[in-house]
Amino acid sequence: MFNDYYGLSGRPFQLTPDPTFYFESITHRKALSYLSYGLAQGEGFVVITGEVGAGKSTLVAHLMATIDPARLTAAQIVTSKLDGEEVVHLVAQAFGLIVDGHDKASALGAIEAFLHDEARAGRRCLLVIDESQNLELEALEELRMLSNFQLGAYPLLQTLLLGQPEFRDTIQDHPQLEQLRQRVIAAHHLDAMELGEVQPYVEHRLRCVGWIGNPQFDQVVYTELYQASGGVPRRINQICNRLMMLGAVEQRSRIDGAMLTQVLDELELDGTMQLKRPEPKVEPMPASKAEELPELEPESNSVPLAGPQPVFADAVSVAAEAAPGGAALTQLQAMLAERDAQIAELQQAVLELANERDVSPSANVANPVGVAALEAKLAALEDKMQEQERTIRHTLTMLIDWIEAEAASRAVA
């Protein structure tokens, strides 16, 4: 419906994985590097994990779209609760094999013969298994046994395992999977997107279907969208679908924060998705600390505020009108300036890390020291920014409370 209203050629926020919409966030770029390295080795297991909706299937769909079928034969299966014999038959079916009889030995024989034929034709074979957390231990052991098929010293089958976070824990910790662990040559956990990646992600998907600026999204929408979705791509798609539908129904050319609030309320009400919607927690200030607050001298034309504003810059601007030259305001502005400097430093560190990753996947494995140092720097900067943001919110809340109290006292007078 909204596609026609906004003149789009398709559905920008469809939930089905589509390589056309692949967006290379920082974590997806890293995952693709590990995948490329793993596939270059041509053996063993590559493991990619992530939360539901993190983009694992879209990542693999993008990878498959870049594979030359003349050089690699790939098969993909989505698992349910499978035991060892069932998974062997499912692998045979995924490669298009017709197995005479229903016993495991026949299926294994057909798979081995197929792999040998592919190798003689100059093609490698890749098996992609989605939802690997559903596999029983017996099934994982059968997959390990399949990786033993060789033609001379040439491995015949490589396996890519995709799973939710609990699968990573199973692989890492289960005592019966030691042999499989030794055959994992590359692994990566897909994190959620960062705040600064939400707007590029949304606009990328819109541009894929011919978007030229209608509708426009208010800047605050991206911040609140990140908070509600936790940066998970599928959640973002669900929310944006509802936003675009609401925009078409109400014939809006601009998507604003009020529309997003309405959509989030509807999603919570109908139970369609579990939203994050974290509320900032401000600890009550002890009376002893309140006495230490610097005095502000608001002018007679102070503007009363209804509560904390969603964007720091807007709140500071209003507070500036209410209390120009106040010591608390000066302190708050200094903290905002420091936060901006930290953001710039964090962006530079991200660029350095991306450049380091882009050198070559093999270089990252051979010399991990530089990458590890950059990752440690990123983690330290992120922690520092989170602490700075909590301090800013606390100071801003106190400032607004003071302004409201002054406004109330003047109203009574």
C-alpha positions, 0 to 999 in steps of 0.5 A, a space after each residue: 500500500 505505502 509503496 504506491 503512495 510514496 512511489 517506491 518500486 518494492 518493499 524496502 523493509 521486507 522481513 525475508 532475507 534479500 541480498 539486494 538490501 545487504 547493508 555493510 555495518 561494522 559488524 557485518 563487514 567483520 563477519 564477511 571478512 571472517 567468512 571470506 577467510 574461512 572460505 579461502 581455506 576450503 575446509 572445516 567449519 565457519 561459525 556465525 552467530 547472532 541474535 534473532 534478526 541480526 542479519 545472519 541469513 541476509 549476510 549469507 544470501 549476500 555471500 551466495 550472490 557473489 559465489 561463482 557456481 562454476 567453482 563452488 556448489 552450495 546447499 543450504 538447509 534450515 534445521 529443526 530438532 534433528 538427530 544424526 540420521 535425519 541430518 544426513 538425509 537432509 544434507 543429501 536432499 539439499 544437494 539434490 541427491 536421490 537416495 535409494 533406501 532410507 538408511 543412513 549408510 546409503 545416504 552417506 554413500 550418495 553424499 560421498 560419491 557426489 562430493 568426489 564427482 564435484 571435486 573431479 569437476 573442479 568444484 568445491 562444496 559448501 554446506 550452509 546450515 541455518 538455525 544450528 542451535 536446533 541440532 542435537 549433539 549427535 547431528 553435530 557429530 555427523 556433520 563433523 564426520 562428513 567433514 572427513 571426506 577427502 580426495 587424497 589430501 583434498 577436503 571435499 566439504 566445508 560447512 558454514 553454521 549459523 545460529 543464535 547466541 546459545 549455539 556459540 555457547 554450545 560450541 565453546 563449552 560442551 565437552 563432547 564437541 572438542 573434535 568439532 571445535 578443533 575444526 572451526 577455522 573462523 567464527 564471528 558473533 554478529 552484534 547489533 548495529 550502532 546508533 550512527 548506523 541506523 539512519 544509513 541503514 534505513 536510507 540504504 533500504 529505501 534507496 534500493 526501491 527508488 526512494 528520492 526523499 519522500 517521506 523524510 524522517 525527522 532526526 529524532 526518529 532515528 535515535 528513538 528507533 535505535 532505542 526501541 529496536 536495540 539496533 537489531 535490523 529485523 526489529 528496525 524493519 518491523 517498526 519502519 514498515 508500520 511507520 511507512 504504512 501510517 504515513 501513507 494512511 495519514 498522507 504524510 510526507 514527513 515521519 516524525 517522533 509522534 508517529 513513531 511513538 504511536 507505532 511503538 504503542 501499537 506494537 506493544 499493545 498487539 504484542 507483535 514485537 518486544 521493544 527495548 524502549 529504555 527509560 533513562 534512570 536518574 538517581 535521586 539527589 541527596 539533600 547534602 548534594 543539592 545544597 552544593 548546586 551552583 546558584 543560577 540567576 534566571 531572568 524574568 523572561 524564563 521559559 518554564 519546561 514541561 520535562 526533560 527534552 529528548 535531544 541534549 542540544 534542544 534542552 540546552 538551548 531552552 535552558 540557555 534562554 531560561 538561565 543565561 550565564 549560569 554556572 550549571 549551564 556552563 558546566 553542561 555545555 562544557 560536558 557536551 563539548 567534551 562528548 563531541 570530542 569523544 565522538 570524533 575520537 571514536 569515529 576515527 578509531 572506527 575508521 582505523 579499525 575498518 582500514 585495518 580489517 580491509 588490508 586482507 583477511 589473512 593479514 588480520 589472522 597473521 597479525 592480530 595485535 594491531 586489530 586487538 589494540 584498536 578494538 580495546 581502544 574502541 571499547 574504552 572510548 565507548 565506556 567513557 562516552 556512556 559514563 559521560 552521557 549519564 553525567 550529562 543527563 543527570 546534570 541536565 535533569 537537575 538544571 531543568 528541575 531547578 528551572 521548573 521550581 523557579 517557574 512554579 514559585 514565580 507563578 505562586 508569587 
